[in-house]
Amino acid sequence: MKPAYQWTDDDDEVAFDAITVGIGNDAAALEELGIEFGEPAASVYWPDWVAQGDKVQAGMQGPYPVPAALEIADVLRKVWAFDRVVISLQERSLWRDEWGTLTEFPGYD
């Protein structure tokens, strides 16, 4: 079964209980220059967090291919006991069904 993710395309929305996978690319700028673009890239980031009495410092890793970023995010979620993995999309059209499913509406609740 494919994982389901809450998501947003609002740069100002933050989930303080989650590992976030940010997905984007420079397609629009590259297309204007007549350059083909490749796959979207993803970064994995998280806020300050306290897990089992230990403080986890906020941080970021990447860029990675999206499938690798999703796997890394899930491992970090388990290791640091975050509640979930969420997705931050530069634009909704970048998401691919083979990565999992997104909730019907944007927002981290």
Phi, psi and omega in degrees: 000134180286143178292153176248138184233141165283152186212165174210156170241016178262111182300339182272352181274131183230138174254110184279357180245020190220156164274131182251136172252114179264127184239129179196177174201177180255032187303312184300313181294319181293321179299321178298330179271358180078022181254133176287147179247158181264212181288152172298151177254158181225144173243151179246126180217161185208154177274172169306144186205147174248121181236118178053040178084354179256140179273131174259123179283142175303147180193178181211146176226153175127184010278156179227163165298148185305312181302320179294319179298319179295320178294315179299316180300319181292321177297313180297322178302315181291314183297316184262005176059037171290157183287329189193173170246133177236165185242133172246115184255136173300318172205146186305325185294348179285339184290141177240137183300332181292346179276344184138194179242152176253149175301156185300318183244147179290157177127144182268355181055000000 
